[in-house]
């Protein structure tokens, strides 16, 4: 039997294989298997009509394998793109939330308390300079100013004649008093003569004892009247002596309020006018109101330096002479007197001075900047940052040094204290610390270096 040439049907799978599709392993198709039928020619036909030369059926091949893998790749790419988009969106949302939270959280500067000084701290208090003796001079008698001898700024000695007052009325009163004294002397003399005569008559029983005793009592009355007139004369003479005004002590004339011919009125029912003002400035008194918190450190006999704005580069020294031993209930201060020698006359009474007191600082005390304090109803407080939140602590102040204050209770050296706290700051508020700073020029240079490094 002559061999017939074989004929093969080109299936769809083989066509795809021709254009580069990879041959996949054959898998059974369980969807709708159809049985093969033998043709009369004796060749077996597969599902797609393929006939092999040896008349055996061709293995079935899946029609959708390439499309399935292509779809899976597309789905995978889409899934990756969706995941990347969702992840990027969540990342942007987290970044926005972080930025919003950071912007809503207040940024604060903090500092640490510094250790208190172990040496003596200095406190400067304002003071008033007064003359050691300062007296206004008034007239004791009324009249007209005849002449004055010293003007302001003149140094006078004790007993120097300052002015003369002309008192014509007082001169007449003196003359009258002298006449009254003479009259009283005459009355006394006649009373004594009469009494002596009546005593002689009484010895002869020529008069009664009653009349003799009466004349004797007239002598006593005349003596009393003479004493009264003599006292009145002395009074008027003393007033006459006040016509001449003398310096009660050595000093400087700081004021002259009258001139020649001025009317001088003296008496309880008149408004007296000051003639001169005399001040002894060889030694000065400096009065300092010391706050109650420093009273325990003020001791009599201490030597203290004094400065004045008029002499910025000089220090004057005085001795703490005495204190009032009582705190003023209105100002809560202790009045302290410092005596200063002023023989050179360089310091002037009435000047405004500053007294420097050396006050020992407490060793356990800490110092903080004054701009960290909060004045609340509970007292003095500071804001301390702990784990990103603020805690308000009540503190007790020791000494006030101006730019810094001494804290004796309520703080530790490791605490972070808020600088320039807001009035609305409360305990529990969340804050963000910028960068700790230290007071002084060191802090400024440090902050400037940080900013430059950040840029």
C-alpha positions in Angstrom: 0.0 0.0 0.0 1.5 3.2 -1.2 2.1 5.9 1.4 -0.1 9.0 1.1 1.3 12.3 1.7 0.4 13.7 5.1 -1.7 16.8 5.5 -1.9 18.9 8.6 -4.4 21.6 9.6 -2.8 24.8 11.0 -4.5 25.4 14.3 -4.7 28.8 16.1 -2.2 27.8 18.7 0.4 27.0 16.0 -0.3 30.3 14.3 0.5 32.1 17.5 3.6 30.0 18.0 4.7 31.1 14.5 4.6 34.8 15.5 6.7 34.2 18.6 4.3 32.8 21.1 5.9 30.5 23.6 4.8 26.9 23.6 3.0 26.2 26.8 2.5 22.7 28.4 -0.6 21.0 27.3 -3.4 20.9 29.9 -6.6 19.1 29.6 -9.6 21.0 28.6 -12.5 20.0 30.9 -15.0 22.5 29.6 -16.5 20.4 26.8 -14.4 17.5 25.7 -15.5 16.0 22.5 -14.6 12.4 21.5 -12.5 11.8 18.5 -14.0 10.1 15.5 -12.1 7.8 13.2 -12.5 8.6 9.5 -12.8 6.1 6.9 -9.3 6.7 5.9 -8.1 5.3 9.2 -6.7 8.7 10.5 -7.6 10.0 13.9 -8.8 13.6 14.1 -8.3 15.8 17.3 -10.5 18.4 18.7 -9.4 20.8 16.1 -9.2 18.3 13.3 -5.5 17.7 13.5 -4.3 14.4 12.1 -1.1 12.8 12.8 0.8 10.6 10.3 0.7 7.7 12.7 -3.1 8.2 13.0 -2.8 9.1 16.7 -4.8 12.0 18.1 -3.0 15.4 18.7 -2.9 16.5 22.4 -5.4 19.2 23.1 -3.9 22.7 23.6 -5.6 25.6 25.7 -6.8 28.4 23.5 -6.6 31.3 26.1 -3.3 30.8 27.9 -1.5 33.8 26.4 -4.4 36.2 27.0 -4.7 35.0 30.6 -1.1 35.8 31.4 -1.3 39.1 29.6 -4.4 40.0 31.7 -2.6 39.0 34.9 0.3 41.3 34.0 -2.0 44.2 33.3 -3.9 43.7 36.5 -0.6 43.5 38.4 0.6 46.8 36.9 -2.7 48.5 37.7 -2.6 47.2 41.3 1.0 48.5 41.7 -0.1 51.9 40.4 -3.1 52.1 42.6 -1.0 51.1 45.7 1.6 53.7 44.8 -1.1 56.4 44.5 -2.8 55.4 47.8 0.6 55.2 49.6 1.6 58.6 48.3 -1.7 60.1 49.3 -1.4 58.7 52.9 2.2 60.0 53.1 1.2 63.5 52.0 -1.7 63.4 54.5 0.6 62.4 57.3 3.1 65.1 56.4 0.3 67.7 56.3 -1.0 66.6 59.7 2.5 66.8 61.1 3.1 70.2 59.7 -0.3 71.4 60.9 0.2 70.0 64.4 3.7 71.6 64.5 2.3 75.0 63.4 -0.5 74.8 66.0 1.9 74.0 68.9 3.4 77.2 70.4 7.2 77.5 70.1 8.9 78.6 73.3 12.5 79.5 74.3 13.8 77.9 77.5 16.6 78.5 79.8 18.1 76.8 82.8 18.5 78.3 86.3 22.0 79.4 87.2 23.6 78.6 90.5 23.5 81.4 93.1 26.8 83.2 93.7 28.7 82.2 96.8 30.2 85.6 97.4 28.3 88.7 98.6 25.7 90.0 96.3 25.1 93.8 95.9 21.8 95.6 95.9 21.6 99.3 95.0 18.9 101.4 96.6 18.0 105.0 96.0 18.5 107.5 98.9 18.1 111.1 99.9 21.0 113.3 101.0 20.2 115.8 103.8 22.3 118.1 105.9 23.3 116.9 109.3 21.5 119.9 110.9 18.9 121.7 108.8 16.9 124.5 110.4 14.6 127.3 109.2 15.0 130.6 111.1 11.9 132.6 112.0 11.5 135.9 113.8 10.3 135.8 117.4 9.1 139.4 117.4 7.0 141.5 115.0 8.3 144.6 113.2 10.1 145.6 110.0 13.4 144.3 108.8 16.0 147.0 109.2 19.0 145.2 107.7 20.3 141.7 106.7 24.0 140.7 106.6 24.4 137.4 104.8 23.0 136.1 101.6 22.6 132.5 100.3 25.6 130.3 100.0 27.5 132.2 102.7 29.1 130.1 105.4 28.5 131.6 108.9 29.7 130.8 112.3 27.6 130.2 115.4 26.4 133.4 116.9 26.8 135.5 113.8 24.3 138.4 113.4 22.1 137.6 110.4 19.5 140.5 110.5 18.1 143.3 112.7 14.4 143.9 113.1 13.0 147.3 114.0 10.2 147.0 116.7 8.9 150.4 117.8 5.9 149.0 119.5 8.0 146.6 121.5 10.3 149.4 122.5 7.3 151.3 124.0 6.2 148.2 125.8 9.6 147.9 127.4 9.4 151.5 128.6 6.0 150.9 130.0 7.2 147.9 131.9 10.1 149.8 133.4 7.7 152.5 134.7 5.4 149.8 136.1 8.4 148.4 138.0 9.2 151.7 139.5 5.6 152.2 140.6 5.6 148.8 142.2 8.8 149.7 144.0 7.3 152.9 145.4 4.2 151.1 146.5 6.4 148.6 148.3 8.4 151.3 150.0 5.3 153.1 151.4 3.7 149.8 152.5 6.9 148.9 154.4 7.0 152.4 156.1 3.3 152.2 157.1 3.6 148.8 158.5 6.6 149.8 160.6 4.7 152.7 162.1 1.7 150.5 162.9 4.0 148.1 164.7 5.4 150.8 166.9 1.8 152.0 167.8 0.8 148.4 168.5 3.6 148.2 171.1 2.0 151.2 172.9 -1.4 149.6 172.5 -2.5 152.7 170.5 -3.9 150.6 167.7 -5.4 147.2 167.3 -3.5 144.1 166.2 -6.0 143.7 163.3 -4.9 147.0 161.8 -1.2 146.2 162.3 -1.6 142.8 160.6 -3.4 144.4 157.7 -0.6 146.9 157.0 1.9 144.1 157.3 0.0 142.1 154.6 0.0 145.2 152.4 3.8 145.0 152.4 3.6 141.4 151.2 1.2 142.3 148.4 3.4 145.2 147.3 6.4 142.8 147.1 4.4 140.4 144.9 3.2 143.2 142.6 6.8 144.4 142.2 7.9 140.8 141.3 5.2 140.6 138.6 6.2 143.9 137.1 9.8 142.9 137.1 8.9 139.7 135.3 6.9 141.6 132.7 9.9 143.9 132.2 12.2 140.9 131.6 9.7 139.4 129.1 9.5 142.5 127.0 13.3 142.9 127.2 13.7 139.4 126.0 11.4 140.1 123.1 13.4 143.2 122.4 16.5 141.1 122.2 14.9 139.1 119.4 15.2 142.2 117.3 18.6 140.9 116.5 18.6 137.5 114.6 21.7 135.3 115.3 22.9 132.0 113.7 22.1 129.2 116.1 25.0 127.0 114.7 27.7 127.1 112.1 26.6 126.3 108.6 25.6 127.6 105.2 22.8 130.0 104.4 20.7 128.0 101.9 17.7 130.4 101.7 16.9 134.1 102.3 13.3 135.0 102.0 13.2 138.6 103.3 14.7 141.9 102.3 15.1 145.3 103.9 11.8 146.8 104.9 9.9 143.5 104.9 7.0 143.2 107.4 7.8 140.6 110.0 4.9 139.1 111.9 5.3 136.8 114.8 2.7 135.2 117.0 0.4 132.2 117.2 -2.4 133.8 115.2 -0.3 134.8 112.2 1.3 132.9 109.3 5.0 133.1 110.0 7.5 133.8 107.3 10.8 132.0 107.2 13.7 134.6 107.3 16.6 132.3 106.5 17.4 128.6 106.1 20.6 127.4 107.6 22.2 124.0 107.0 25.2 122.3 108.5 26.7 120.3 105.6 30.1 119.4 107.0 28.5 116.0 107.8 25.6 114.6 105.9 22.8 112.2 106.6 21.8 109.8 103.8 18.4 108.2 104.4 17.7 104.9 102.6 14.3 103.1 102.6 15.4 99.5 102.7 12.8 96.8 101.6 11.6 94.5 104.3 13.3 91.5 102.6 16.7 93.0 103.2 16.3 94.1 106.8 18.1 91.1 108.4 21.3 92.0 106.4 21.4 95.7 107.6 23.7 96.2 110.6 24.8 99.3 112.5 28.3 100.4 111.9 28.7 98.8 108.4 30.7 100.8 105.9 28.7 101.2 102.7 29.6 102.9 99.3 27.5 105.7 97.9 27.3 106.9 94.3 25.7 109.9 92.6 24.8 110.6 89.0 26.7 113.9 89.3 29.9 111.9 90.0 29.6 108.7 87.9 33.2 107.6 88.4 33.5 108.3 92.1 32.5 106.4 95.2 31.8 108.0 98.6 31.8 106.0 101.7 29.6 106.3 104.8 28.8 104.5 108.0 25.5 103.0 108.7 24.6 104.9 111.9 21.1 103.8 112.8 17.8 102.4 111.7 14.2 103.2 112.7 13.8 99.7 114.2 10.4 99.6 112.7 9.0 98.8 109.2 6.8 101.4 107.7 3.3 99.8 107.3 2.6 101.8 104.1 5.8 101.3 102.1 7.0 98.1 103.9 10.5 99.6 104.2 13.0 100.1 107.0 14.3 103.6 107.3 18.2 103.5 107.4 20.5 106.4 108.1 24.0 106.5 106.7 26.4 109.3 107.9 28.9 110.7 105.4 31.8 113.0 106.1 31.6 116.0 103.8 34.4 118.3 105.0 35.4 119.0 101.4 31.8 120.2 100.6 31.7 118.2 97.4 28.3 116.6 98.3 25.3 118.9 98.5 22.2 118.5 100.7 19.1 117.4 98.8 21.1 115.3 96.3 19.7 112.0 94.9 22.1 109.2 95.7 22.4 105.4 95.5 23.6 103.3 98.4 25.2 99.9 97.7 24.5 97.3 100.3 26.5 94.0 100.3 24.0 91.3 101.0 25.1 87.7 101.4 23.4 85.4 98.8 22.0 82.1 99.9 24.1 79.2 98.7 21.2 77.0 97.8 19.4 79.7 95.8 19.2 79.7 92.0 19.0 82.7 89.7 16.6 83.1 86.8 16.0 85.9 84.3 13.3 88.4 85.4 11.4 87.8 82.2 10.6 84.2 83.1 8.3 85.2 86.0 4.5 85.1 85.9 2.4 87.2 88.2 -0.7 85.1 89.0 -3.4 85.1 91.7 -1.5 82.2 93.3 1.6 84.3 93.6 4.8 84.3 91.7 5.1 81.4 89.2 7.4 80.1 86.4 6.6 77.8 83.5 8.6 74.6 83.4 8.7 72.4 80.3 8.3 68.6 81.0 7.9 66.1 78.2 6.6 68.7 75.8 4.0 70.2 78.2 4.1 73.2 80.5 3.9 72.9 84.3 3.4 76.1 86.3 5.3 76.1 89.5 5.1 78.5 92.4 8.4 80.0 93.5 9.7 82.0 96.3 11.9 85.0 95.5 15.0 85.9 97.6 16.9 88.9 96.3 15.9 91.0 93.3 19.0 91.9 91.2 17.1 93.7 88.4 17.8 91.6 85.3 17.8 88.4 87.4 16.1 87.3 90.6 17.1 84.8 93.2 14.8 81.8 93.7 15.0 80.1 97.1 12.2 77.6 96.6 10.4 75.8 93.8 13.0 75.1 91.1 15.9 72.7 90.3 19.0 73.4 88.3 18.0 71.0 85.6 14.5 72.5 85.0 13.8 74.1 81.6 12.1 77.4 82.2 10.0 79.2 79.6 11.4 82.6 78.7 8.9 85.5 78.0 5.8 83.3 78.8 2.5 84.3 77.5 -0.1 85.6 79.9 -2.5 82.8 78.7 0.0 80.0 79.5 -1.6 77.3 81.6 -0.4 74.0 83.1 -0.7 71.1 80.6 -0.4 73.2 77.5 1.7 71.5 74.7 4.7 73.5 73.6 7.6 73.0 71.2 11.1 74.0 72.5 13.0 75.9 69.9 16.5 75.9 71.4 17.6 76.4 75.0 19.2 79.8 75.5 21.4 81.3 78.2 21.1 84.9 79.3 23.8 87.3 78.3 26.0 87.8 75.3 26.8 84.1 75.2 23.2 83.3 74.4 23.0 85.9 71.6 26.2 84.6 69.9 25.0 81.0 70.3 21.6 81.8 68.7 23.3 83.6 65.9 25.6 80.6 65.3 22.6 78.3 65.2 20.8 80.4 62.7 23.8 80.7 60.5 24.3 76.9 60.6 20.7 76.3 59.7 21.0 78.6 56.7 
